[in-house]
């Protein structure tokens, strides 16, 4: 069996994305993490780990920068909700300031 012009012995073979791979060669295209057949993402015939690579590159926003800004927005919204919740709780316990 061949992939990337290298012989793949049956005992070492992992089949994924319609190809046979050496067990050490099935890696994330971005971070180089070793992958398991059937437990990774694919884009244009190339394997990617689900998180963070595929999600960051091809998920909502499509790149690491937009993922970073999305995380900042979520964090800011969570902090705002926590502040509002503390204020509401204070008012319930101590009464609203007049």
Residue frames relative to the residue before (quaternion, step in Angstrom):
aa qw qx qy qz dx dy dz
X 1.0000 0.0000 0.0000 0.0000 0.00 0.00 0.00
X 0.1423 -0.8121 0.5633 0.0544 3.57 -1.04 0.73
X 0.0983 0.7237 -0.6822 0.0352 3.51 -1.25 0.66
X 0.8231 0.0236 -0.0832 0.5612 3.54 -0.82 0.99
X 0.6345 -0.5926 0.3071 0.3899 3.55 0.98 0.94
X 0.5827 0.5242 -0.3986 0.4761 3.60 1.10 0.66
X 0.4869 -0.6664 0.4809 0.2959 3.56 -0.96 0.86
X 0.1529 -0.7650 0.6209 0.0773 3.57 -0.98 0.93
X 0.2976 -0.7605 0.5513 0.1709 3.58 -0.55 1.14
X 0.6342 -0.5760 0.3609 0.3684 3.58 -1.04 0.75
X 0.6648 0.5120 -0.3132 0.4448 3.62 0.94 -0.79
X 0.7197 0.4205 -0.2366 0.4992 3.60 1.16 -0.56
X 0.5093 0.7119 -0.3822 0.2964 3.57 1.27 -0.29
X 0.0236 -0.7198 0.6936 0.0169 3.51 -1.18 0.86
X 0.1946 -0.7873 0.5753 0.1065 3.56 -0.76 1.00
X 0.2039 0.7542 -0.5963 0.1845 3.54 -0.79 1.09
X 0.8327 0.1345 -0.1389 0.5188 3.55 -1.11 0.76
X 0.6609 -0.5415 0.2948 0.4279 3.56 1.10 0.73
X 0.6652 0.4513 -0.2979 0.5149 3.58 1.25 0.33
X 0.3952 -0.6629 0.5717 0.2785 3.55 -1.32 0.31
X 0.1107 -0.8049 0.5830 0.0007 3.55 -0.90 1.05
X 0.4799 -0.5418 0.5743 0.3825 3.56 -1.28 0.33
X 0.5868 -0.5876 0.4022 0.3856 3.61 -1.00 0.63
X 0.7025 0.4557 -0.2714 0.4746 3.61 1.02 -0.71
X 0.6614 0.5363 -0.3043 0.4270 3.61 1.21 -0.31
X 0.5877 0.5400 -0.3876 0.4613 3.62 1.20 -0.26
X 0.2107 0.7907 -0.5240 0.2364 3.53 0.05 1.39
X 0.6097 -0.5381 0.4409 0.3799 3.53 -1.30 0.48
X 0.5028 -0.6779 0.4597 0.2762 3.55 -0.88 1.00
X 0.7203 0.4428 -0.2443 0.4747 3.61 1.08 -0.68
X 0.8386 0.2154 -0.0867 0.4929 3.63 0.57 -1.13
X 0.4353 -0.7397 0.4163 0.3000 3.59 1.33 -0.10
X 0.3493 0.7332 -0.5036 0.2946 3.61 1.22 0.38
X 0.4846 -0.6500 0.4990 0.3061 3.61 -1.00 0.81
X 0.1967 -0.8117 0.5465 0.0616 3.58 -0.85 1.01
X 0.3526 -0.7012 0.5800 0.2179 3.54 -1.31 0.42
X 0.5322 -0.6337 0.4415 0.3469 3.63 -0.85 0.87
X 0.8146 0.2418 -0.2014 0.4873 3.56 -0.97 0.91
X 0.7343 0.3623 -0.2245 0.5283 3.59 1.25 -0.12
X 0.6441 0.4467 -0.3507 0.5124 3.54 0.97 0.88
X 0.5033 -0.6340 0.4957 0.3147 3.54 -1.30 0.28
X 0.2216 -0.7554 0.6033 0.1276 3.54 -1.34 0.27
X 0.0530 0.7629 -0.6440 0.0227 3.56 -1.11 0.72
X 0.8444 -0.0731 -0.0221 0.5302 3.53 -0.72 1.19
X 0.7295 -0.4643 0.2237 0.4498 3.56 0.98 0.97
X 0.6353 0.5071 -0.3301 0.4799 3.59 1.29 0.09
X 0.4281 -0.7195 0.4864 0.2498 3.61 -0.98 0.82
X 0.0311 -0.7704 0.6368 -0.0005 3.55 -1.18 0.76
X 0.4685 -0.6046 0.5386 0.3536 3.59 -1.14 0.53
X 0.5913 -0.5978 0.3984 0.3664 3.60 -1.08 0.68
X 0.8038 0.0347 0.0281 0.5933 3.55 0.85 -1.03
X 0.5963 -0.2453 -0.7643 -0.0100 1.54 -1.69 1.74
X 0.5046 0.7348 -0.3944 0.2232 3.58 1.14 -0.56
X 0.7245 0.4232 -0.2810 0.4659 3.62 0.54 -1.09
X 0.6545 0.5252 -0.3134 0.4444 3.57 0.90 -0.94
X 0.7001 0.4747 -0.2708 0.4595 3.56 0.89 -0.94
X 0.7218 0.4527 -0.2546 0.4574 3.57 0.93 -0.86
X 0.8455 0.1878 -0.0418 0.4981 3.57 0.83 -0.96
X 0.5297 0.6262 -0.4113 0.3977 3.59 1.27 -0.02
X 0.7878 -0.2537 0.2016 0.5238 3.62 -1.19 -0.42
X 0.7721 0.2888 -0.2359 0.5146 3.58 -0.75 1.01
X 0.2778 -0.8509 0.4176 0.1562 3.56 1.14 -0.59
X 0.8085 0.1129 -0.1274 0.5633 3.63 1.13 0.10
X 0.7039 -0.4846 0.3098 0.4168 3.56 -1.26 0.35
X 0.6300 0.5520 -0.3475 0.4214 3.61 0.98 -0.76
X 0.6971 0.4504 -0.2925 0.4750 3.59 0.82 -0.91
X 0.5945 0.5421 -0.3654 0.4682 3.62 1.10 -0.58
X 0.6330 0.5330 -0.3219 0.4600 3.58 0.97 -0.85
X 0.6949 0.4622 -0.2840 0.4721 3.59 0.85 -0.94
X 0.6055 0.5398 -0.3548 0.4648 3.59 1.08 -0.65
X 0.6543 0.5054 -0.3091 0.4700 3.60 0.95 -0.86
X 0.6285 0.5249 -0.3350 0.4660 3.59 1.04 -0.72
X 0.6512 0.5118 -0.3121 0.4654 3.60 0.97 -0.86
X 0.6551 0.5037 -0.3110 0.4695 3.59 0.92 -0.89
X 0.6553 0.5085 -0.3095 0.4650 3.59 0.95 -0.86
X 0.6592 0.5032 -0.3098 0.4650 3.59 0.94 -0.87
X 0.6494 0.5068 -0.3142 0.4719 3.59 0.98 -0.84
X 0.6508 0.5053 -0.3170 0.4698 3.60 0.95 -0.79
X 0.6465 0.5081 -0.3201 0.4706 3.58 0.98 -0.80
X 0.6403 0.5183 -0.3219 0.4667 3.60 1.00 -0.81
X 0.6507 0.5044 -0.3163 0.4713 3.60 0.96 -0.85
X 0.6468 0.5165 -0.3245 0.4577 3.58 0.96 -0.82
X 0.6480 0.5081 -0.3161 0.4711 3.60 0.99 -0.83
X 0.6536 0.5060 -0.3104 0.4695 3.59 0.94 -0.89
X 0.6524 0.5180 -0.3119 0.4569 3.57 0.93 -0.87
X 0.6457 0.5059 -0.3226 0.4724 3.61 0.97 -0.80
X 0.6516 0.5116 -0.3153 0.4629 3.60 0.97 -0.84
X 0.6580 0.5003 -0.3067 0.4718 3.58 0.95 -0.88
X 0.6479 0.5128 -0.3165 0.4660 3.59 0.96 -0.81
X 0.6258 0.5352 -0.3306 0.4611 3.58 1.00 -0.83
X 0.6663 0.5050 -0.2979 0.4607 3.57 0.94 -0.92
X 0.6393 0.5150 -0.3304 0.4657 3.60 0.99 -0.75
X 0.7157 0.4509 -0.2582 0.4667 3.57 0.87 -0.93
X 0.8189 0.2749 -0.1042 0.4930 3.58 0.80 -1.03
X 0.5063 -0.6217 0.4382 0.4064 3.59 1.21 -0.21
X 0.5382 -0.6394 0.4401 0.3282 3.53 -1.14 0.60
X 0.4729 -0.6749 0.4805 0.2999 3.59 -0.96 0.84
X 0.1609 -0.7980 0.5760 0.0749 3.60 -0.89 0.92
